[in-house]
Structures are given as structure tokens and as C-alpha cells.
Amino acid sequence: MAVKLMVGLLLAALLCCGIFLFQLHLQRDSLDLFPTPRLLANLKLEMPKPKKPKVPKPTRIPRQLVLTSKDGIKAKLPPLVQANVQNTLDLNPDFTVRWLGDEHCHRYLVDHYNGTDLPSIFNSESRGSYRSDICRAAVLAKEGGFYT
């Protein structure tokens, strides 16, 4: 029985010693996490430089958005379409906007494509989406840009 008691006390002592050494190790490691004033004085901390605003790269394609609708007026579009158009404009603040209605498209085609069949093809087309495609393609071919 005395031997069991001695072994128990020895194990308890070793356990306590191990916990103490483990805690001491943790404290030492945690002190390494906080640099000393001398170490801080030798460090050269640099603040990150503020980023310059992104300037669009110059391109050969003009920064022009070409939009078409029957009347050429955003307010006459359905509300969801108006919101989508406004979102596109907000995403491209450095672009100029060219919005053409049917009358403006016809005038543009007559002014720039008078020697071709394009003005008469535009006038004879009854489907609005095709008329818009003709107009946008003609403007982009002459001036360049982007369309939505």
C-alpha cells in the first residue's frame, strides 16, 4: 500500500510539474507575440500607399454607348428597363451616351449612308429590334463605340 501511495504522489508531482512547465512555455510564447520597445524602435513600419483612382486605359474604340429605342427617351421605357439602362450608365461614367430614336436613326442613315439601301431597309423594317440593330450597327461602323 505504501508503494501505491508513493507512486501516486510521484505521478501527481510529475503532473503538476508538467502543467507548470506547460504554462510557463505558453507564457514565454505569448511574450514573443508582443515585441519589446527596443524591437519596435528598430522596426521600420511603412503604411501602404493610397491607391490612385483607376484611370481608364486609352483605347482605339471610342468611349461611347449607343442606345436605341422607339422614341429615344428613357422615361418612356418600362421601369425595369429604365433601371437596367441606368445601371449600365452608372457602371460607365466616363462614357458619352448616344441615344437614338427611330427619327434620329432615319436621319443618321440618310446623312451617312445616303448612297446605299440602308435608309430604305430601315424604313421598311417593321420589327423594332431589327430596326435598332440596323441603326446601332450603322453608328458603330461609322463612329465606333459600344452598344447595349
Steps between C-alpha positions, in 0.01 A plus 500: 500500500787737577642433153168590336485819705857593403432432129181708519681792664780477244252503211314794655828689543601429140156605377519827693854558374389433143206740526728767650759456224225506234357824639847651519555404135170662401588820685840514334344451155236762567772747596657441158177616342542847648822667383711689748539879471860448383381268225230748399755781480706298252203412281424722202129479448371636171140591447359377170487770238150612411383358171458742216155511343481269205537696179357323198762389253486680170353281230438529133132437564326827593344506845151545365190302593251476218144437615184482294130493573188588306474852639858548616372599845595301810195618694268321256661162564350248747631554858717185505659592168561856628672357809716274284598789272581719801716222647691477172553877499613495864753226423648706216523859629785595267303407187298741292150383419342510157129418524314475171129464431351391169498854357862563604605164354332574167664845487839348587468236228400758241790727601768229506374221273301690238653322201395159636177307555542522879256793559225327300570162667472671838169665405350179360590289806200464731667318788648745752791280609619466139468876446711555812762252377522677164536840667756392759709311247503803269606738780767261626635444150545876447595619850588197709395447859294250695132422494254365751 
